[in-house]
């Protein structure tokens, strides 16, 4: 399974308001997995910001 995120794990509390729930979700998603950081910005996010400006 692959999950693609535009938000760092620290920013997940914006989506999951309960910090304990957020920590549990991150723990279960990352347990035994590999985190691959590409270092690239989201093309769609950049386009949305450009259109809004």
mmCIF entry with sequence, helices, sheets and N, C-alpha, C, O atoms, coordinates in Angstrom:
data_MODEL
# 
_entry.id   MODEL 
# 
_entity.id                         1 
_entity.type                       polymer 
_entity.pdbx_number_of_molecules   1 
# 
_entity_poly.entity_id                      1 
_entity_poly.type                           'polypeptide(L)' 
_entity_poly.nstd_linkage                   no 
_entity_poly.nstd_monomer                   no 
_entity_poly.pdbx_seq_one_letter_code       
;(UNK)(UNK)(UNK)(UNK)(UNK)(UNK)(UNK)(UNK)(UNK)(UNK)(UNK)(UNK)(UNK)(UNK)(UNK)(UNK)
(UNK)(UNK)(UNK)(UNK)(UNK)(UNK)(UNK)(UNK)(UNK)(UNK)(UNK)(UNK)(UNK)(UNK)(UNK)(UNK)
(UNK)(UNK)(UNK)(UNK)(UNK)(UNK)(UNK)(UNK)(UNK)(UNK)(UNK)(UNK)(UNK)(UNK)(UNK)(UNK)
(UNK)(UNK)(UNK)(UNK)(UNK)
;
_entity_poly.pdbx_seq_one_letter_code_can   XXXXXXXXXXXXXXXXXXXXXXXXXXXXXXXXXXXXXXXXXXXXXXXXXXXXX 
_entity_poly.pdbx_strand_id                 A 
# 
loop_
_entity_poly_seq.entity_id 
_entity_poly_seq.num 
_entity_poly_seq.mon_id 
_entity_poly_seq.hetero 
1 1  UNK n 
1 2  UNK n 
1 3  UNK n 
1 4  UNK n 
1 5  UNK n 
1 6  UNK n 
1 7  UNK n 
1 8  UNK n 
1 9  UNK n 
1 10 UNK n 
1 11 UNK n 
1 12 UNK n 
1 13 UNK n 
1 14 UNK n 
1 15 UNK n 
1 16 UNK n 
1 17 UNK n 
1 18 UNK n 
1 19 UNK n 
1 20 UNK n 
1 21 UNK n 
1 22 UNK n 
1 23 UNK n 
1 24 UNK n 
1 25 UNK n 
1 26 UNK n 
1 27 UNK n 
1 28 UNK n 
1 29 UNK n 
1 30 UNK n 
1 31 UNK n 
1 32 UNK n 
1 33 UNK n 
1 34 UNK n 
1 35 UNK n 
1 36 UNK n 
1 37 UNK n 
1 38 UNK n 
1 39 UNK n 
1 40 UNK n 
1 41 UNK n 
1 42 UNK n 
1 43 UNK n 
1 44 UNK n 
1 45 UNK n 
1 46 UNK n 
1 47 UNK n 
1 48 UNK n 
1 49 UNK n 
1 50 UNK n 
1 51 UNK n 
1 52 UNK n 
1 53 UNK n 
# 
_struct_asym.id          A 
_struct_asym.entity_id   1 
# 
loop_
_struct_conf.conf_type_id 
_struct_conf.id 
_struct_conf.pdbx_PDB_helix_id 
_struct_conf.beg_label_comp_id 
_struct_conf.beg_label_asym_id 
_struct_conf.beg_label_seq_id 
_struct_conf.pdbx_beg_PDB_ins_code 
_struct_conf.end_label_comp_id 
_struct_conf.end_label_asym_id 
_struct_conf.end_label_seq_id 
_struct_conf.pdbx_end_PDB_ins_code 
_struct_conf.beg_auth_comp_id 
_struct_conf.beg_auth_asym_id 
_struct_conf.beg_auth_seq_id 
_struct_conf.end_auth_comp_id 
_struct_conf.end_auth_asym_id 
_struct_conf.end_auth_seq_id 
_struct_conf.pdbx_PDB_helix_class 
_struct_conf.details 
_struct_conf.pdbx_PDB_helix_length 
HELX_P HELX_P1 AA1 UNK A 9  ? UNK A 14 ? UNK A 9  UNK A 14 5 ? 6  
HELX_P HELX_P2 AA2 UNK A 19 ? UNK A 30 ? UNK A 19 UNK A 30 1 ? 12 
HELX_P HELX_P3 AA3 UNK A 43 ? UNK A 52 ? UNK A 43 UNK A 52 1 ? 10 
# 
_struct_conf_type.id          HELX_P 
_struct_conf_type.criteria    ? 
_struct_conf_type.reference   ? 
# 
loop_
_atom_site.group_PDB 
_atom_site.id 
_atom_site.type_symbol 
_atom_site.label_atom_id 
_atom_site.label_alt_id 
_atom_site.label_comp_id 
_atom_site.label_asym_id 
_atom_site.label_entity_id 
_atom_site.label_seq_id 
_atom_site.pdbx_PDB_ins_code 
_atom_site.Cartn_x 
_atom_site.Cartn_y 
_atom_site.Cartn_z 
_atom_site.occupancy 
_atom_site.B_iso_or_equiv 
_atom_site.pdbx_formal_charge 
_atom_site.auth_seq_id 
_atom_site.auth_comp_id 
_atom_site.auth_asym_id 
_atom_site.auth_atom_id 
_atom_site.pdbx_PDB_model_num 
ATOM 1   N N  . UNK A 1 1  ? 0.840  -1.153 0.000  1.00 0.00 ? 1  UNK A N  1 
ATOM 2   C CA . UNK A 1 1  ? 0.000  0.000  0.000  1.00 0.00 ? 1  UNK A CA 1 
ATOM 3   C C  . UNK A 1 1  ? 0.896  1.229  0.000  1.00 0.00 ? 1  UNK A C  1 
ATOM 4   O O  . UNK A 1 1  ? 1.928  1.255  0.670  1.00 0.00 ? 1  UNK A O  1 
ATOM 5   N N  . UNK A 1 2  ? 0.504  2.223  -0.739 1.00 0.00 ? 2  UNK A N  1 
ATOM 6   C CA . UNK A 1 2  ? 1.237  3.484  -0.763 1.00 0.00 ? 2  UNK A CA 1 
ATOM 7   C C  . UNK A 1 2  ? 0.283  4.614  -0.399 1.00 0.00 ? 2  UNK A C  1 
ATOM 8   O O  . UNK A 1 2  ? -0.862 4.652  -0.849 1.00 0.00 ? 2  UNK A O  1 
ATOM 9   N N  . UNK A 1 3  ? 0.769  5.517  0.410  1.00 0.00 ? 3  UNK A N  1 
ATOM 10  C CA . UNK A 1 3  ? -0.007 6.692  0.809  1.00 0.00 ? 3  UNK A CA 1 
ATOM 11  C C  . UNK A 1 3  ? 0.829  7.911  0.479  1.00 0.00 ? 3  UNK A C  1 
ATOM 12  O O  . UNK A 1 3  ? 1.986  8.011  0.887  1.00 0.00 ? 3  UNK A O  1 
ATOM 13  N N  . UNK A 1 4  ? 0.245  8.833  -0.257 1.00 0.00 ? 4  UNK A N  1 
ATOM 14  C CA . UNK A 1 4  ? 0.940  10.049 -0.684 1.00 0.00 ? 4  UNK A CA 1 
ATOM 15  C C  . UNK A 1 4  ? 0.364  11.222 0.104  1.00 0.00 ? 4  UNK A C  1 
ATOM 16  O O  . UNK A 1 4  ? -0.850 11.421 0.141  1.00 0.00 ? 4  UNK A O  1 
ATOM 17  N N  . UNK A 1 5  ? 1.245  11.990 0.730  1.00 0.00 ? 5  UNK A N  1 
ATOM 18  C CA . UNK A 1 5  ? 0.799  13.098 1.578  1.00 0.00 ? 5  UNK A CA 1 
ATOM 19  C C  . UNK A 1 5  ? 1.443  14.407 1.164  1.00 0.00 ? 5  UNK A C  1 
ATOM 20  O O  . UNK A 1 5  ? 2.600  14.435 0.742  1.00 0.00 ? 5  UNK A O  1 
ATOM 21  N N  . UNK A 1 6  ? 0.702  15.472 1.283  1.00 0.00 ? 6  UNK A N  1 
ATOM 22  C CA . UNK A 1 6  ? 1.245  16.805 1.080  1.00 0.00 ? 6  UNK A CA 1 
ATOM 23  C C  . UNK A 1 6  ? 1.537  17.478 2.412  1.00 0.00 ? 6  UNK A C  1 
ATOM 24  O O  . UNK A 1 6  ? 2.113  18.566 2.446  1.00 0.00 ? 6  UNK A O  1 
ATOM 25  N N  . UNK A 1 7  ? 1.151  16.850 3.493  1.00 0.00 ? 7  UNK A N  1 
ATOM 26  C CA . UNK A 1 7  ? 1.298  17.419 4.833  1.00 0.00 ? 7  UNK A CA 1 
ATOM 27  C C  . UNK A 1 7  ? 2.250  16.535 5.638  1.00 0.00 ? 7  UNK A C  1 
ATOM 28  O O  . UNK A 1 7  ? 2.189  15.309 5.555  1.00 0.00 ? 7  UNK A O  1 
ATOM 29  N N  . UNK A 1 8  ? 3.123  17.163 6.411  1.00 0.00 ? 8  UNK A N  1 
ATOM 30  C CA . UNK A 1 8  ? 4.002  16.387 7.285  1.00 0.00 ? 8  UNK A CA 1 
ATOM 31  C C  . UNK A 1 8  ? 3.167  15.771 8.405  1.00 0.00 ? 8  UNK A C  1 
ATOM 32  O O  . UNK A 1 8  ? 2.047  16.212 8.663  1.00 0.00 ? 8  UNK A O  1 
ATOM 33  N N  . UNK A 1 9  ? 3.703  14.767 9.058  1.00 0.00 ? 9  UNK A N  1 
ATOM 34  C CA . UNK A 1 9  ? 2.963  14.123 10.147 1.00 0.00 ? 9  UNK A CA 1 
ATOM 35  C C  . UNK A 1 9  ? 2.592  15.122 11.233 1.00 0.00 ? 9  UNK A C  1 
ATOM 36  O O  . UNK A 1 9  ? 1.532  14.999 11.846 1.00 0.00 ? 9  UNK A O  1 
ATOM 37  N N  . UNK A 1 10 ? 3.435  16.097 11.476 1.00 0.00 ? 10 UNK A N  1 
ATOM 38  C CA . UNK A 1 10 ? 3.149  17.108 12.486 1.00 0.00 ? 10 UNK A CA 1 
ATOM 39  C C  . UNK A 1 10 ? 1.929  17.950 12.152 1.00 0.00 ? 10 UNK A C  1 
ATOM 40  O O  . UNK A 1 10 ? 1.290  18.493 13.053 1.00 0.00 ? 10 UNK A O  1 
ATOM 41  N N  . UNK A 1 11 ? 1.598  18.065 10.888 1.00 0.00 ? 11 UNK A N  1 
ATOM 42  C CA . UNK A 1 11 ? 0.451  18.852 10.464 1.00 0.00 ? 11 UNK A CA 1 
ATOM 43  C C  . UNK A 1 11 ? -0.857 18.079 10.435 1.00 0.00 ? 11 UNK A C  1 
ATOM 44  O O  . UNK A 1 11 ? -1.906 18.653 10.143 1.00 0.00 ? 11 UNK A O  1 
ATOM 45  N N  . UNK A 1 12 ? -0.810 16.789 10.731 1.00 0.00 ? 12 UNK A N  1 
ATOM 46  C CA . UNK A 1 12 ? -2.015 15.973 10.690 1.00 0.00 ? 12 UNK A CA 1 
ATOM 47  C C  . UNK A 1 12 ? -3.026 16.362 11.757 1.00 0.00 ? 12 UNK A C  1 
ATOM 48  O O  . UNK A 1 12 ? -4.203 16.021 11.645 1.00 0.00 ? 12 UNK A O  1 
ATOM 49  N N  . UNK A 1 13 ? -2.583 17.071 12.791 1.00 0.00 ? 13 UNK A N  1 
ATOM 50  C CA . UNK A 1 13 ? -3.532 17.468 13.837 1.00 0.00 ? 13 UNK A CA 1 
ATOM 51  C C  . UNK A 1 13 ? -4.534 18.488 13.312 1.00 0.00 ? 13 UNK A C  1 
ATOM 52  O O  . UNK A 1 13 ? -5.547 18.739 13.964 1.00 0.00 ? 13 UNK A O  1 
ATOM 53  N N  . UNK A 1 14 ? -4.277 19.081 12.154 1.00 0.00 ? 14 UNK A N  1 
ATOM 54  C CA . UNK A 1 14 ? -5.270 19.963 11.528 1.00 0.00 ? 14 UNK A CA 1 
ATOM 55  C C  . UNK A 1 14 ? -6.461 19.140 11.037 1.00 0.00 ? 14 UNK A C  1 
ATOM 56  O O  . UNK A 1 14 ? -7.600 19.606 11.064 1.00 0.00 ? 14 UNK A O  1 
ATOM 57  N N  . UNK A 1 15 ? -6.190 17.919 10.591 1.00 0.00 ? 15 UNK A N  1 
ATOM 58  C CA . UNK A 1 15 ? -7.237 17.043 10.081 1.00 0.00 ? 15 UNK A CA 1 
ATOM 59  C C  . UNK A 1 15 ? -7.857 16.211 11.198 1.00 0.00 ? 15 UNK A C  1 
ATOM 60  O O  . UNK A 1 15 ? -9.079 16.098 11.300 1.00 0.00 ? 15 UNK A O  1 
ATOM 61  N N  . UNK A 1 16 ? -7.008 15.639 12.023 1.00 0.00 ? 16 UNK A N  1 
ATOM 62  C CA . UNK A 1 16 ? -7.465 14.828 13.150 1.00 0.00 ? 16 UNK A CA 1 
ATOM 63  C C  . UNK A 1 16 ? -7.258 15.652 14.413 1.00 0.00 ? 16 UNK A C  1 
ATOM 64  O O  . UNK A 1 16 ? -6.144 15.738 14.929 1.00 0.00 ? 16 UNK A O  1 
ATOM 65  N N  . UNK A 1 17 ? -8.325 16.253 14.906 1.00 0.00 ? 17 UNK A N  1 
ATOM 66  C CA . UNK A 1 17 ? -8.232 17.221 16.013 1.00 0.00 ? 17 UNK A CA 1 
ATOM 67  C C  . UNK A 1 17 ? -7.728 16.595 17.311 1.00 0.00 ? 17 UNK A C  1 
ATOM 68  O O  . UNK A 1 17 ? -7.078 17.277 18.102 1.00 0.00 ? 17 UNK A O  1 
ATOM 69  N N  . UNK A 1 18 ? -8.008 15.336 17.543 1.00 0.00 ? 18 UNK A N  1 
ATOM 70  C CA . UNK A 1 18 ? -7.577 14.673 18.775 1.00 0.00 ? 18 UNK A CA 1 
ATOM 71  C C  . UNK A 1 18 ? -6.122 14.212 18.609 1.00 0.00 ? 18 UNK A C  1 
ATOM 72  O O  . UNK A 1 18 ? -5.847 13.343 17.782 1.00 0.00 ? 18 UNK A O  1 
ATOM 73  N N  . UNK A 1 19 ? -5.188 14.782 19.382 1.00 0.00 ? 19 UNK A N  1 
ATOM 74  C CA . UNK A 1 19 ? -3.777 14.412 19.224 1.00 0.00 ? 19 UNK A CA 1 
ATOM 75  C C  . UNK A 1 19 ? -3.497 12.928 19.471 1.00 0.00 ? 19 UNK A C  1 
ATOM 76  O O  . UNK A 1 19 ? -2.616 12.356 18.829 1.00 0.00 ? 19 UNK A O  1 
ATOM 77  N N  . UNK A 1 20 ? -4.225 12.304 20.382 1.00 0.00 ? 20 UNK A N  1 
ATOM 78  C CA . UNK A 1 20 ? -4.015 10.867 20.639 1.00 0.00 ? 20 UNK A CA 1 
ATOM 79  C C  . UNK A 1 20 ? -4.458 10.036 19.447 1.00 0.00 ? 20 UNK A C  1 
ATOM 80  O O  . UNK A 1 20 ? -3.792 9.068  19.082 1.00 0.00 ? 20 UNK A O  1 
ATOM 81  N N  . UNK A 1 21 ? -5.576 10.408 18.839 1.00 0.00 ? 21 UNK A N  1 
ATOM 82  C CA . UNK A 1 21 ? -6.047 9.706  17.643 1.00 0.00 ? 21 UNK A CA 1 
ATOM 83  C C  . UNK A 1 21 ? -5.050 9.882  16.516 1.00 0.00 ? 21 UNK A C  1 
ATOM 84  O O  . UNK A 1 21 ? -4.730 8.926  15.810 1.00 0.00 ? 21 UNK A O  1 
ATOM 85  N N  . UNK A 1 22 ? -4.564 11.085 16.345 1.00 0.00 ? 22 UNK A N  1 
ATOM 86  C CA . UNK A 1 22 ? -3.589 11.371 15.298 1.00 0.00 ? 22 UNK A CA 1 
ATOM 87  C C  . UNK A 1 22 ? -2.319 10.538 15.493 1.00 0.00 ? 22 UNK A C  1 
ATOM 88  O O  . UNK A 1 22 ? -1.807 9.947  14.543 1.00 0.00 ? 22 UNK A O  1 
ATOM 89  N N  . UNK A 1 23 ? -1.824 10.496 16.713 1.00 0.00 ? 23 UNK A N  1 
ATOM 90  C CA . UNK A 1 23 ? -0.623 9.706  17.006 1.00 0.00 ? 23 UNK A CA 1 
ATOM 91  C C  . UNK A 1 23 ? -0.854 8.224  16.736 1.00 0.00 ? 23 UNK A C  1 
ATOM 92  O O  . UNK A 1 23 ? 0.036  7.540  16.231 1.00 0.00 ? 23 UNK A O  1 
ATOM 93  N N  . UNK A 1 24 ? -2.045 7.721  17.068 1.00 0.00 ? 24 UNK A N  1 
ATOM 94  C CA . UNK A 1 24 ? -2.363 6.307  16.846 1.00 0.00 ? 24 UNK A CA 1 
ATOM 95  C C  . UNK A 1 24 ? -2.412 5.997  15.351 1.00 0.00 ? 24 UNK A C  1 
ATOM 96  O O  . UNK A 1 24 ? -1.924 4.954  14.916 1.00 0.00 ? 24 UNK A O  1 
ATOM 97  N N  . UNK A 1 25 ? -2.995 6.895  14.568 1.00 0.00 ? 25 UNK A N  1 
ATOM 98  C CA . UNK A 1 25 ? -3.082 6.680  13.120 1.00 0.00 ? 25 UNK A CA 1 
ATOM 99  C C  . UNK A 1 25 ? -1.688 6.672  12.500 1.00 0.00 ? 25 UNK A C  1 
ATOM 100 O O  . UNK A 1 25 ? -1.363 5.791  11.704 1.00 0.00 ? 25 UNK A O  1 
ATOM 101 N N  . UNK A 1 26 ? -0.871 7.648  12.863 1.00 0.00 ? 26 UNK A N  1 
ATOM 102 C CA . UNK A 1 26 ? 0.498  7.710  12.331 1.00 0.00 ? 26 UNK A CA 1 
ATOM 103 C C  . UNK A 1 26 ? 1.279  6.465  12.745 1.00 0.00 ? 26 UNK A C  1 
ATOM 104 O O  . UNK A 1 26 ? 2.022  5.903  11.940 1.00 0.00 ? 26 UNK A O  1 
ATOM 105 N N  . UNK A 1 27 ? 1.115  6.034  13.994 1.00 0.00 ? 27 UNK A N  1 
ATOM 106 C CA . UNK A 1 27 ? 1.815  4.847  14.483 1.00 0.00 ? 27 UNK A CA 1 
ATOM 107 C C  . UNK A 1 27 ? 1.447  3.612  13.666 1.00 0.00 ? 27 UNK A C  1 
ATOM 108 O O  . UNK A 1 27 ? 2.323  2.838  13.279 1.00 0.00 ? 27 UNK A O  1 
ATOM 109 N N  . UNK A 1 28 ? 0.178  3.430  13.406 1.00 0.00 ? 28 UNK A N  1 
ATOM 110 C CA . UNK A 1 28 ? -0.265 2.240  12.677 1.00 0.00 ? 28 UNK A CA 1 
ATOM 111 C C  . UNK A 1 28 ? 0.110  2.287  11.197 1.00 0.00 ? 28 UNK A C  1 
ATOM 112 O O  . UNK A 1 28 ? 0.369  1.250  10.586 1.00 0.00 ? 28 UNK A O  1 
ATOM 113 N N  . UNK A 1 29 ? 0.139  3.476  10.629 1.00 0.00 ? 29 UNK A N  1 
ATOM 114 C CA . UNK A 1 29 ? 0.521  3.579  9.217  1.00 0.00 ? 29 UNK A CA 1 
ATOM 115 C C  . UNK A 1 29 ? 2.013  3.382  8.998  1.00 0.00 ? 29 UNK A C  1 
ATOM 116 O O  . UNK A 1 29 ? 2.426  2.873  7.956  1.00 0.00 ? 29 UNK A O  1 
ATOM 117 N N  . UNK A 1 30 ? 2.816  3.778  9.962  1.00 0.00 ? 30 UNK A N  1 
ATOM 118 C CA . UNK A 1 30 ? 4.264  3.735  9.772  1.00 0.00 ? 30 UNK A CA 1 
ATOM 119 C C  . UNK A 1 30 ? 4.919  2.498  10.366 1.00 0.00 ? 30 UNK A C  1 
ATOM 120 O O  . UNK A 1 30 ? 6.082  2.229  10.068 1.00 0.00 ? 30 UNK A O  1 
ATOM 121 N N  . UNK A 1 31 ? 4.214  1.736  11.195 1.00 0.00 ? 31 UNK A N  1 
ATOM 122 C CA . UNK A 1 31 ? 4.792  0.544  11.820 1.00 0.00 ? 31 UNK A CA 1 
ATOM 123 C C  . UNK A 1 31 ? 5.179  -0.475 10.752 1.00 0.00 ? 31 UNK A C  1 
ATOM 124 O O  . UNK A 1 31 ? 4.332  -0.944 9.993  1.00 0.00 ? 31 UNK A O  1 
ATOM 125 N N  . UNK A 1 32 ? 6.446  -0.805 10.702 1.00 0.00 ? 32 UNK A N  1 
ATOM 126 C CA . UNK A 1 32 ? 6.929  -1.806 9.755  1.00 0.00 ? 32 UNK A CA 1 
ATOM 127 C C  . UNK A 1 32 ? 6.984  -1.317 8.317  1.00 0.00 ? 32 UNK A C  1 
ATOM 128 O O  . UNK A 1 32 ? 7.249  -2.103 7.408  1.00 0.00 ? 32 UNK A O  1 
ATOM 129 N N  . UNK A 1 33 ? 6.740  -0.045 8.101  1.00 0.00 ? 33 UNK A N  1 
ATOM 130 C CA . UNK A 1 33 ? 6.742  0.483  6.741  1.00 0.00 ? 33 UNK A CA 1 
ATOM 131 C C  . UNK A 1 33 ? 7.982  1.294  6.457  1.00 0.00 ? 33 UNK A C  1 
ATOM 132 O O  . UNK A 1 33 ? 8.846  1.458  7.319  1.00 0.00 ? 33 UNK A O  1 
ATOM 133 N N  . UNK A 1 34 ? 8.062  1.791  5.266  1.00 0.00 ? 34 UNK A N  1 
ATOM 134 C CA . UNK A 1 34 ? 9.165  2.650  4.843  1.00 0.00 ? 34 UNK A CA 1 
ATOM 135 C C  . UNK A 1 34 ? 8.605  4.012  4.455  1.00 0.00 ? 34 UNK A C  1 
ATOM 136 O O  . UNK A 1 34 ? 7.625  4.098  3.715  1.00 0.00 ? 34 UNK A O  1 
ATOM 137 N N  . UNK A 1 35 ? 9.220  5.061  4.948  1.00 0.00 ? 35 UNK A N  1 
ATOM 138 C CA . UNK A 1 35 ? 8.826  6.418  4.581  1.00 0.00 ? 35 UNK A CA 1 
ATOM 139 C C  . UNK A 1 35 ? 9.825  6.918  3.548  1.00 0.00 ? 35 UNK A C  1 
ATOM 140 O O  . UNK A 1 35 ? 11.030 6.960  3.795  1.00 0.00 ? 35 UNK A O  1 
ATOM 141 N N  . UNK A 1 36 ? 9.308  7.293  2.399  1.00 0.00 ? 36 UNK A N  1 
ATOM 142 C CA . UNK A 1 36 ? 10.149 7.785  1.310  1.00 0.00 ? 36 UNK A CA 1 
ATOM 143 C C  . UNK A 1 36 ? 9.815  9.260  1.101  1.00 0.00 ? 36 UNK A C  1 
ATOM 144 O O  . UNK A 1 36 ? 8.712  9.601  0.674  1.00 0.00 ? 36 UNK A O  1 
ATOM 145 N N  . UNK A 1 37 ? 10.763 10.117 1.400  1.00 0.00 ? 37 UNK A N  1 
ATOM 146 C CA . UNK A 1 37 ? 10.565 11.544 1.189  1.00 0.00 ? 37 UNK A CA 1 
ATOM 147 C C  . UNK A 1 37 ? 11.208 11.929 -0.136 1.00 0.00 ? 37 UNK A C  1 
ATOM 148 O O  . UNK A 1 37 ? 12.412 11.761 -0.326 1.00 0.00 ? 37 UNK A O  1 
ATOM 149 N N  . UNK A 1 38 ? 10.397 12.443 -1.044 1.00 0.00 ? 38 UNK A N  1 
ATOM 150 C CA . UNK A 1 38 ? 10.914 12.802 -2.357 1.00 0.00 ? 38 UNK A CA 1 
ATOM 151 C C  . UNK A 1 38 ? 11.485 14.203 -2.375 1.00 0.00 ? 38 UNK A C  1 
ATOM 152 O O  . UNK A 1 38 ? 12.310 14.524 -3.230 1.00 0.00 ? 38 UNK A O  1 
ATOM 153 N N  . UNK A 1 39 ? 11.058 15.048 -1.439 1.00 0.00 ? 39 UNK A N  1 
ATOM 154 C CA . UNK A 1 39 ? 11.551 16.406 -1.386 1.00 0.00 ? 39 UNK A CA 1 
ATOM 155 C C  . UNK A 1 39 ? 10.958 17.309 -2.444 1.00 0.00 ? 39 UNK A C  1 
ATOM 156 O O  . UNK A 1 39 ? 11.385 18.452 -2.602 1.00 0.00 ? 39 UNK A O  1 
ATOM 157 N N  . UNK A 1 40 ? 9.979  16.804 -3.166 1.00 0.00 ? 40 UNK A N  1 
ATOM 158 C CA . UNK A 1 40 ? 9.347  17.590 -4.224 1.00 0.00 ? 40 UNK A CA 1 
ATOM 159 C C  . UNK A 1 40 ? 8.070  18.235 -3.714 1.00 0.00 ? 40 UNK A C  1 
ATOM 160 O O  . UNK A 1 40 ? 7.351  17.662 -2.895 1.00 0.00 ? 40 UNK A O  1 
ATOM 161 N N  . UNK A 1 41 ? 7.800  19.435 -4.211 1.00 0.00 ? 41 UNK A N  1 
ATOM 162 C CA . UNK A 1 41 ? 6.546  20.089 -3.890 1.00 0.00 ? 41 UNK A CA 1 
ATOM 163 C C  . UNK A 1 41 ? 5.445  19.535 -4.781 1.00 0.00 ? 41 UNK A C  1 
ATOM 164 O O  . UNK A 1 41 ? 5.704  19.064 -5.888 1.00 0.00 ? 41 UNK A O  1 
ATOM 165 N N  . UNK A 1 42 ? 4.231  19.595 -4.293 1.00 0.00 ? 42 UNK A N  1 
ATOM 166 C CA . UNK A 1 42 ? 3.086  19.097 -5.033 1.00 0.00 ? 42 UNK A CA 1 
ATOM 167 C C  . UNK A 1 42 ? 2.800  20.003 -6.233 1.00 0.00 ? 42 UNK A C  1 
ATOM 168 O O  . UNK A 1 42 ? 2.666  21.217 -6.079 1.00 0.00 ? 42 UNK A O  1 
ATOM 169 N N  . UNK A 1 43 ? 2.707  19.421 -7.411 1.00 0.00 ? 43 UNK A N  1 
ATOM 170 C CA . UNK A 1 43 ? 2.381  20.174 -8.620 1.00 0.00 ? 43 UNK A CA 1 
ATOM 171 C C  . UNK A 1 43 ? 0.971  20.752 -8.510 1.00 0.00 ? 43 UNK A C  1 
ATOM 172 O O  . UNK A 1 43 ? 0.751  21.921 -8.829 1.00 0.00 ? 43 UNK A O  1 
ATOM 173 N N  . UNK A 1 44 ? 0.018  19.936 -8.061 1.00 0.00 ? 44 UNK A N  1 
ATOM 174 C CA . UNK A 1 44 ? -1.368 20.405 -7.942 1.00 0.00 ? 44 UNK A CA 1 
ATOM 175 C C  . UNK A 1 44 ? -1.493 21.522 -6.920 1.00 0.00 ? 44 UNK A C  1 
ATOM 176 O O  . UNK A 1 44 ? -2.226 22.485 -7.148 1.00 0.00 ? 44 UNK A O  1 
ATOM 177 N N  . UNK A 1 45 ? -0.790 21.412 -5.797 1.00 0.00 ? 45 UNK A N  1 
ATOM 178 C CA . UNK A 1 45 ? -0.839 22.461 -4.783 1.00 0.00 ? 45 UNK A CA 1 
ATOM 179 C C  . UNK A 1 45 ? -0.249 23.754 -5.326 1.00 0.00 ? 45 UNK A C  1 
ATOM 180 O O  . UNK A 1 45 ? -0.795 24.828 -5.073 1.00 0.00 ? 45 UNK A O  1 
ATOM 181 N N  . UNK A 1 46 ? 0.840  23.678 -6.057 1.00 0.00 ? 46 UNK A N  1 
ATOM 182 C CA . UNK A 1 46 ? 1.455  24.871 -6.645 1.00 0.00 ? 46 UNK A CA 1 
ATOM 183 C C  . UNK A 1 46 ? 0.519  25.517 -7.659 1.00 0.00 ? 46 UNK A C  1 
ATOM 184 O O  . UNK A 1 46 ? 0.413  26.743 -7.700 1.00 0.00 ? 46 UNK A O  1 
ATOM 185 N N  . UNK A 1 47 ? -0.165 24.712 -8.481 1.00 0.00 ? 47 UNK A N  1 
ATOM 186 C CA . UNK A 1 47 ? -1.098 25.247 -9.461 1.00 0.00 ? 47 UNK A CA 1 
ATOM 187 C C  . UNK A 1 47 ? -2.289 25.922 -8.777 1.00 0.00 ? 47 UNK A C  1 
ATOM 188 O O  . UNK A 1 47 ? -2.737 26.983 -9.211 1.00 0.00 ? 47 UNK A O  1 
ATOM 189 N N  . UNK A 1 48 ? -2.792 25.316 -7.724 1.00 0.00 ? 48 UNK A N  1 
ATOM 190 C CA . UNK A 1 48 ? -3.923 25.893 -6.992 1.00 0.00 ? 48 UNK A CA 1 
ATOM 191 C C  . UNK A 1 48 ? -3.525 27.228 -6.370 1.00 0.00 ? 48 UNK A C  1 
ATOM 192 O O  . UNK A 1 48 ? -4.290 28.191 -6.424 1.00 0.00 ? 48 UNK A O  1 
ATOM 193 N N  . UNK A 1 49 ? -2.348 27.289 -5.787 1.00 0.00 ? 49 UNK A N  1 
ATOM 194 C CA . UNK A 1 49 ? -1.881 28.540 -5.191 1.00 0.00 ? 49 UNK A CA 1 
ATOM 195 C C  . UNK A 1 49 ? -1.653 29.615 -6.255 1.00 0.00 ? 49 UNK A C  1 
ATOM 196 O O  . UNK A 1 49 ? -1.935 30.790 -6.021 1.00 0.00 ? 49 UNK A O  1 
ATOM 197 N N  . UNK A 1 50 ? -1.144 29.216 -7.423 1.00 0.00 ? 50 UNK A N  1 
ATOM 198 C CA . UNK A 1 50 ? -0.908 30.169 -8.501 1.00 0.00 ? 50 UNK A CA 1 
ATOM 199 C C  . UNK A 1 50 ? -2.232 30.728 -9.031 1.00 0.00 ? 50 UNK A C  1 
ATOM 200 O O  . UNK A 1 50 ? -2.321 31.916 -9.342 1.00 0.00 ? 50 UNK A O  1 
ATOM 201 N N  . UNK A 1 51 ? -3.243 29.891 -9.134 1.00 0.00 ? 51 UNK A N  1 
ATOM 202 C CA . UNK A 1 51 ? -4.543 30.346 -9.615 1.00 0.00 ? 51 UNK A CA 1 
ATOM 203 C C  . UNK A 1 51 ? -5.221 31.261 -8.603 1.00 0.00 ? 51 UNK A C  1 
ATOM 204 O O  . UNK A 1 51 ? -5.935 32.189 -8.982 1.00 0.00 ? 51 UNK A O  1 
ATOM 205 N N  . UNK A 1 52 ? -4.999 31.000 -7.310 1.00 0.00 ? 52 UNK A N  1 
ATOM 206 C CA . UNK A 1 52 ? -5.609 31.817 -6.262 1.00 0.00 ? 52 UNK A CA 1 
ATOM 207 C C  . UNK A 1 52 ? -4.960 33.202 -6.183 1.00 0.00 ? 52 UNK A C  1 
ATOM 208 O O  . UNK A 1 52 ? -5.597 34.162 -5.748 1.00 0.00 ? 52 UNK A O  1 
ATOM 209 N N  . UNK A 1 53 ? -3.702 33.307 -6.601 1.00 0.00 ? 53 UNK A N  1 
ATOM 210 C CA . UNK A 1 53 ? -2.965 34.588 -6.512 1.00 0.00 ? 53 UNK A CA 1 
ATOM 211 C C  . UNK A 1 53 ? -3.302 35.542 -7.619 1.00 0.00 ? 53 UNK A C  1 
ATOM 212 O O  . UNK A 1 53 ? -2.762 36.647 -7.668 1.00 0.00 ? 53 UNK A O  1 
# 
